[in-house]
Amino acid sequence: MKRGAAKTKLILYTDGGARGNPGPAAIGVVIGDKRYGERIGEATNNVAEYRAVIFALKKAKQLLGKENAATADLEVRSDSELVVRQLRGEYRVKEESLFPLFIEVWNARQDFASVAFKEIPREENKTADSLVNEALDGRGTMQALFQ
């Protein structure tokens, strides 16, 4: 990074949900003015929440480019207490199905200067939540990771 150049700070909103637990599941991600919603098949709520974080980190890297991503500070905002606190190291990952997802997030965060995880109230995550519901209902415009 050039001396005096502004460092990129990016805020990502993520949400995941399943109708039934497990059941049909989807993710919703907001990065700036970009919105992404996608069905992910059958999953639990916690798996969907993790998949949303993974998608958000991969999409942020794609949007920034590898070189800019390496100098970027990210803040991932989610209303999932479990996922945020596991990713911050405050809760242990006890559910076996979440281990590979935790590792995938851990590896993806290495592409950035820093990644912070912030737990937010549901009211502050309405857009990401609506993307989940639109995907589950088959409404809205869905964008896949590499579109």
ROMITI-35566 format. One line per field, with one value per residue: residue in three letters; x negated, y, z negated of N, C-alpha, C in turn. Coordinates in steps of 0.1 Angstrom, whole numbers, plus 5000, padded with zeros to 4 digits. Last residue first. Layout:
ROMITI-35566
mise: (ala | ...) $
n_xx: (X | ...) $
n_yy: (Y | ...) $
n_zz: (Z | ...) $
ca_xx: (X | ...) $
ca_yy: (Y | ...) $
ca_zz: (Z | ...) $
c_xx: (X | ...) $
c_yy: (Y | ...) $
c_zz: (Z | ...) $
This chain:
ROMITI-35566
mise: (gln | phe | leu | ala | gln | met | thr | gly | arg | gly | asp | leu | ala | glu | asn | val | leu | ser | asp | ala | thr | lys | asn | glu | glu | arg | pro | ile | glu | lys | phe | ala | val | ser | ala | phe | asp | gln | arg | ala | asn | trp | val | glu | ile | phe | leu | pro | phe | leu | ser | glu | glu | lys | val | arg | tyr | glu | gly | arg | leu | gln | arg | val | val | leu | glu | ser | asp | ser | arg | val | glu | leu | asp | ala | thr | ala | ala | asn | glu | lys | gly | leu | leu | gln | lys | ala | lys | lys | leu | ala | phe | ile | val | ala | arg | tyr | glu | ala | val | asn | asn | thr | ala | glu | gly | ile | arg | glu | gly | tyr | arg | lys | asp | gly | ile | val | val | gly | ile | ala | ala | pro | gly | pro | asn | gly | arg | ala | gly | gly | asp | thr | tyr | leu | ile | leu | lys | thr | lys | ala | ala | gly | arg | lys | met) $
n_xx: (5212 | 5202 | 5225 | 5256 | 5284 | 5319 | 5344 | 5376 | 5386 | 5386 | 5387 | 5360 | 5353 | 5367 | 5355 | 5329 | 5335 | 5344 | 5320 | 5306 | 5324 | 5323 | 5306 | 5314 | 5332 | 5315 | 5285 | 5253 | 5219 | 5192 | 5159 | 5134 | 5105 | 5077 | 5066 | 5076 | 5073 | 5081 | 5107 | 5107 | 5100 | 5123 | 5143 | 5135 | 5137 | 5165 | 5172 | 5162 | 5178 | 5205 | 5211 | 5206 | 5209 | 5191 | 5169 | 5171 | 5172 | 5153 | 5142 | 5155 | 5169 | 5187 | 5201 | 5214 | 5229 | 5246 | 5260 | 5267 | 5268 | 5238 | 5212 | 5179 | 5157 | 5123 | 5098 | 5074 | 5052 | 5061 | 5078 | 5061 | 5053 | 5077 | 5107 | 5132 | 5149 | 5137 | 5138 | 5165 | 5172 | 5160 | 5174 | 5201 | 5199 | 5194 | 5218 | 5236 | 5228 | 5235 | 5263 | 5267 | 5260 | 5280 | 5304 | 5295 | 5306 | 5310 | 5302 | 5297 | 5306 | 5295 | 5288 | 5272 | 5265 | 5246 | 5238 | 5222 | 5234 | 5254 | 5269 | 5285 | 5294 | 5315 | 5332 | 5355 | 5342 | 5335 | 5358 | 5378 | 5362 | 5334 | 5310 | 5286 | 5269 | 5247 | 5231 | 5200 | 5181 | 5147 | 5122 | 5090 | 5069 | 5055 | 5020 | 4996 | 4978 | 4995 | 4992) $
n_yy: (4863 | 4845 | 4840 | 4850 | 4868 | 4872 | 4893 | 4881 | 4849 | 4824 | 4824 | 4823 | 4849 | 4865 | 4858 | 4868 | 4895 | 4902 | 4901 | 4922 | 4943 | 4941 | 4945 | 4959 | 4942 | 4923 | 4938 | 4923 | 4916 | 4916 | 4908 | 4919 | 4913 | 4928 | 4925 | 4893 | 4865 | 4853 | 4847 | 4821 | 4806 | 4810 | 4800 | 4773 | 4767 | 4769 | 4747 | 4725 | 4728 | 4723 | 4697 | 4695 | 4720 | 4736 | 4759 | 4781 | 4817 | 4836 | 4839 | 4851 | 4830 | 4826 | 4850 | 4848 | 4824 | 4831 | 4854 | 4868 | 4891 | 4906 | 4921 | 4924 | 4946 | 4946 | 4964 | 4956 | 4947 | 4925 | 4936 | 4946 | 4922 | 4909 | 4928 | 4935 | 4915 | 4892 | 4898 | 4898 | 4871 | 4859 | 4870 | 4862 | 4834 | 4831 | 4842 | 4823 | 4800 | 4806 | 4806 | 4779 | 4766 | 4776 | 4765 | 4737 | 4729 | 4723 | 4751 | 4778 | 4806 | 4839 | 4873 | 4904 | 4937 | 4967 | 4989 | 4972 | 4942 | 4918 | 4887 | 4857 | 4823 | 4796 | 4763 | 4739 | 4725 | 4712 | 4733 | 4755 | 4773 | 4791 | 4817 | 4843 | 4873 | 4901 | 4930 | 4945 | 4972 | 4981 | 5003 | 5007 | 5035 | 5059 | 5065 | 5070 | 5049 | 5022 | 4988) $
n_zz: (5102 | 5082 | 5064 | 5079 | 5071 | 5077 | 5072 | 5060 | 5048 | 5035 | 5008 | 5003 | 5012 | 4995 | 4970 | 4975 | 4978 | 4953 | 4939 | 4951 | 4941 | 4912 | 4892 | 4871 | 4859 | 4846 | 4834 | 4841 | 4835 | 4856 | 4862 | 4884 | 4900 | 4918 | 4943 | 4958 | 4961 | 4938 | 4939 | 4950 | 4927 | 4911 | 4927 | 4927 | 4900 | 4898 | 4914 | 4901 | 4876 | 4878 | 4872 | 4845 | 4821 | 4807 | 4806 | 4778 | 4778 | 4784 | 4809 | 4828 | 4838 | 4817 | 4818 | 4844 | 4840 | 4818 | 4826 | 4856 | 4869 | 4880 | 4899 | 4903 | 4915 | 4927 | 4942 | 4968 | 4980 | 4994 | 5013 | 5032 | 5044 | 5052 | 5052 | 5042 | 5051 | 5041 | 5013 | 5010 | 5016 | 4994 | 4973 | 4980 | 4978 | 4951 | 4940 | 4950 | 4937 | 4911 | 4914 | 4922 | 4898 | 4882 | 4893 | 4915 | 4948 | 4982 | 5003 | 5005 | 5024 | 5019 | 5025 | 5022 | 5031 | 5028 | 5016 | 4991 | 4991 | 4977 | 4981 | 4971 | 4978 | 4969 | 4969 | 4959 | 4928 | 4895 | 4891 | 4910 | 4930 | 4921 | 4929 | 4924 | 4932 | 4929 | 4941 | 4940 | 4947 | 4951 | 4957 | 4971 | 4963 | 4984 | 4985 | 4971 | 4992 | 5008 | 5000) $
ca_xx: (5219 | 5193 | 5212 | 5247 | 5271 | 5308 | 5333 | 5364 | 5389 | 5384 | 5400 | 5368 | 5347 | 5370 | 5369 | 5331 | 5329 | 5354 | 5330 | 5301 | 5321 | 5335 | 5302 | 5304 | 5337 | 5323 | 5299 | 5262 | 5233 | 5200 | 5173 | 5140 | 5119 | 5084 | 5058 | 5078 | 5072 | 5066 | 5104 | 5111 | 5091 | 5110 | 5143 | 5136 | 5124 | 5157 | 5176 | 5156 | 5164 | 5201 | 5213 | 5197 | 5217 | 5194 | 5177 | 5165 | 5179 | 5160 | 5135 | 5146 | 5159 | 5178 | 5193 | 5205 | 5219 | 5238 | 5251 | 5265 | 5277 | 5247 | 5223 | 5190 | 5165 | 5137 | 5104 | 5088 | 5050 | 5050 | 5084 | 5069 | 5043 | 5068 | 5095 | 5120 | 5152 | 5139 | 5125 | 5158 | 5176 | 5155 | 5160 | 5197 | 5202 | 5184 | 5205 | 5237 | 5226 | 5221 | 5256 | 5271 | 5252 | 5266 | 5302 | 5300 | 5296 | 5314 | 5306 | 5285 | 5310 | 5294 | 5296 | 5271 | 5273 | 5248 | 5251 | 5224 | 5220 | 5253 | 5256 | 5286 | 5285 | 5310 | 5324 | 5350 | 5352 | 5332 | 5345 | 5377 | 5377 | 5339 | 5322 | 5290 | 5280 | 5250 | 5243 | 5208 | 5190 | 5159 | 5130 | 5104 | 5072 | 5066 | 5032 | 5007 | 4978 | 4987 | 5000) $
ca_yy: (4870 | 4850 | 4845 | 4840 | 4869 | 4864 | 4890 | 4890 | 4862 | 4824 | 4825 | 4812 | 4837 | 4865 | 4854 | 4854 | 4888 | 4902 | 4891 | 4909 | 4941 | 4938 | 4935 | 4965 | 4954 | 4919 | 4935 | 4934 | 4911 | 4924 | 4902 | 4919 | 4910 | 4925 | 4930 | 4907 | 4873 | 4856 | 4860 | 4833 | 4807 | 4813 | 4814 | 4780 | 4767 | 4777 | 4761 | 4728 | 4729 | 4737 | 4702 | 4689 | 4713 | 4722 | 4753 | 4770 | 4804 | 4837 | 4830 | 4860 | 4836 | 4816 | 4847 | 4859 | 4825 | 4819 | 4855 | 4854 | 4890 | 4895 | 4923 | 4915 | 4944 | 4943 | 4961 | 4961 | 4959 | 4923 | 4929 | 4956 | 4931 | 4902 | 4923 | 4944 | 4929 | 4893 | 4896 | 4910 | 4882 | 4855 | 4872 | 4876 | 4840 | 4826 | 4848 | 4837 | 4800 | 4805 | 4818 | 4790 | 4764 | 4779 | 4780 | 4743 | 4732 | 4719 | 4737 | 4769 | 4794 | 4826 | 4863 | 4890 | 4928 | 4954 | 4990 | 4985 | 4948 | 4932 | 4894 | 4871 | 4833 | 4806 | 4774 | 4748 | 4727 | 4717 | 4733 | 4742 | 4771 | 4779 | 4811 | 4830 | 4866 | 4887 | 4925 | 4934 | 4967 | 4975 | 4997 | 5004 | 5020 | 5055 | 5060 | 5080 | 5057 | 5034 | 5000) $
ca_zz: (5112 | 5093 | 5060 | 5074 | 5078 | 5071 | 5082 | 5060 | 5053 | 5050 | 5015 | 4999 | 5018 | 5009 | 4973 | 4971 | 4989 | 4964 | 4936 | 4953 | 4955 | 4920 | 4902 | 4879 | 4865 | 4858 | 4833 | 4841 | 4833 | 4847 | 4863 | 4871 | 4901 | 4905 | 4933 | 4955 | 4973 | 4940 | 4933 | 4958 | 4938 | 4906 | 4924 | 4939 | 4906 | 4889 | 4918 | 4914 | 4876 | 4879 | 4886 | 4854 | 4832 | 4802 | 4816 | 4785 | 4776 | 4771 | 4799 | 4820 | 4847 | 4821 | 4807 | 4841 | 4850 | 4818 | 4814 | 4850 | 4858 | 4881 | 4890 | 4906 | 4903 | 4929 | 4929 | 4963 | 4971 | 4985 | 5001 | 5023 | 5038 | 5042 | 5059 | 5040 | 5054 | 5055 | 5020 | 5007 | 5025 | 5007 | 4973 | 4978 | 4991 | 4960 | 4937 | 4954 | 4952 | 4914 | 4909 | 4931 | 4910 | 4879 | 4892 | 4902 | 4938 | 4969 | 5001 | 5003 | 5017 | 5026 | 5019 | 5027 | 5024 | 5035 | 5023 | 4997 | 4991 | 4981 | 4978 | 4976 | 4972 | 4978 | 4963 | 4970 | 4938 | 4908 | 4886 | 4904 | 4927 | 4926 | 4922 | 4930 | 4925 | 4933 | 4933 | 4946 | 4937 | 4957 | 4947 | 4973 | 4962 | 4975 | 4992 | 4971 | 4980 | 5009 | 5000) $
c_xx: (5215 | 5201 | 5204 | 5233 | 5262 | 5295 | 5322 | 5354 | 5375 | 5387 | 5398 | 5381 | 5355 | 5365 | 5373 | 5345 | 5331 | 5349 | 5341 | 5312 | 5316 | 5333 | 5313 | 5299 | 5327 | 5328 | 5305 | 5276 | 5242 | 5215 | 5181 | 5154 | 5124 | 5099 | 5064 | 5069 | 5073 | 5064 | 5089 | 5107 | 5094 | 5100 | 5129 | 5136 | 5124 | 5143 | 5168 | 5160 | 5158 | 5186 | 5208 | 5198 | 5207 | 5201 | 5179 | 5174 | 5171 | 5167 | 5141 | 5139 | 5150 | 5166 | 5184 | 5196 | 5209 | 5226 | 5241 | 5255 | 5276 | 5256 | 5234 | 5200 | 5177 | 5144 | 5119 | 5091 | 5064 | 5048 | 5073 | 5074 | 5050 | 5059 | 5085 | 5108 | 5140 | 5141 | 5126 | 5144 | 5169 | 5159 | 5155 | 5182 | 5198 | 5186 | 5194 | 5224 | 5228 | 5219 | 5241 | 5264 | 5255 | 5257 | 5287 | 5298 | 5303 | 5303 | 5311 | 5289 | 5298 | 5299 | 5296 | 5280 | 5273 | 5256 | 5254 | 5238 | 5222 | 5239 | 5258 | 5274 | 5288 | 5301 | 5319 | 5344 | 5346 | 5344 | 5340 | 5362 | 5378 | 5354 | 5326 | 5302 | 5282 | 5262 | 5246 | 5219 | 5199 | 5168 | 5143 | 5110 | 5087 | 5068 | 5042 | 5020 | 4988 | 4989 | 4991) $
c_yy: (4885 | 4856 | 4851 | 4847 | 4859 | 4866 | 4884 | 4886 | 4870 | 4838 | 4824 | 4812 | 4824 | 4853 | 4855 | 4850 | 4873 | 4894 | 4891 | 4898 | 4927 | 4936 | 4932 | 4956 | 4961 | 4931 | 4931 | 4929 | 4923 | 4918 | 4910 | 4914 | 4910 | 4922 | 4927 | 4911 | 4888 | 4864 | 4863 | 4846 | 4819 | 4815 | 4818 | 4795 | 4774 | 4778 | 4771 | 4743 | 4732 | 4738 | 4716 | 4695 | 4708 | 4714 | 4738 | 4765 | 4793 | 4824 | 4831 | 4852 | 4845 | 4821 | 4836 | 4856 | 4836 | 4821 | 4843 | 4855 | 4876 | 4896 | 4913 | 4917 | 4936 | 4942 | 4958 | 4956 | 4964 | 4935 | 4927 | 4949 | 4941 | 4913 | 4918 | 4940 | 4938 | 4908 | 4898 | 4909 | 4895 | 4866 | 4869 | 4878 | 4855 | 4833 | 4844 | 4844 | 4815 | 4806 | 4817 | 4803 | 4775 | 4777 | 4783 | 4758 | 4736 | 4722 | 4735 | 4754 | 4785 | 4815 | 4850 | 4881 | 4914 | 4944 | 4977 | 4986 | 4961 | 4937 | 4908 | 4879 | 4847 | 4815 | 4784 | 4760 | 4735 | 4718 | 4719 | 4741 | 4756 | 4778 | 4799 | 4825 | 4853 | 4882 | 4911 | 4930 | 4957 | 4969 | 4993 | 4998 | 5018 | 5040 | 5056 | 5076 | 5068 | 5042 | 5012) $
c_zz: (5112 | 5105 | 5071 | 5071 | 5071 | 5078 | 5074 | 5071 | 5054 | 5056 | 5030 | 5006 | 5015 | 5016 | 4987 | 4975 | 4987 | 4976 | 4947 | 4950 | 4958 | 4935 | 4911 | 4891 | 4874 | 4866 | 4846 | 4839 | 4832 | 4847 | 4852 | 4873 | 4887 | 4908 | 4919 | 4944 | 4970 | 4952 | 4934 | 4952 | 4947 | 4917 | 4919 | 4937 | 4919 | 4896 | 4910 | 4918 | 4890 | 4880 | 4888 | 4868 | 4843 | 4812 | 4812 | 4795 | 4783 | 4767 | 4785 | 4809 | 4839 | 4829 | 4809 | 4829 | 4847 | 4828 | 4815 | 4838 | 4851 | 4868 | 4892 | 4895 | 4908 | 4915 | 4931 | 4949 | 4966 | 4976 | 4990 | 5011 | 5028 | 5036 | 5049 | 5049 | 5053 | 5059 | 5035 | 5014 | 5022 | 5017 | 4988 | 4980 | 4991 | 4974 | 4947 | 4951 | 4957 | 4929 | 4913 | 4927 | 4920 | 4891 | 4890 | 4903 | 4925 | 4959 | 4987 | 5001 | 5016 | 5018 | 5027 | 5019 | 5030 | 5026 | 5031 | 5003 | 4999 | 4980 | 4984 | 4972 | 4978 | 4971 | 4974 | 4964 | 4949 | 4917 | 4884 | 4899 | 4922 | 4922 | 4929 | 4922 | 4932 | 4925 | 4938 | 4937 | 4945 | 4946 | 4953 | 4961 | 4964 | 4975 | 4981 | 4978 | 4982 | 4996 | 5000) $
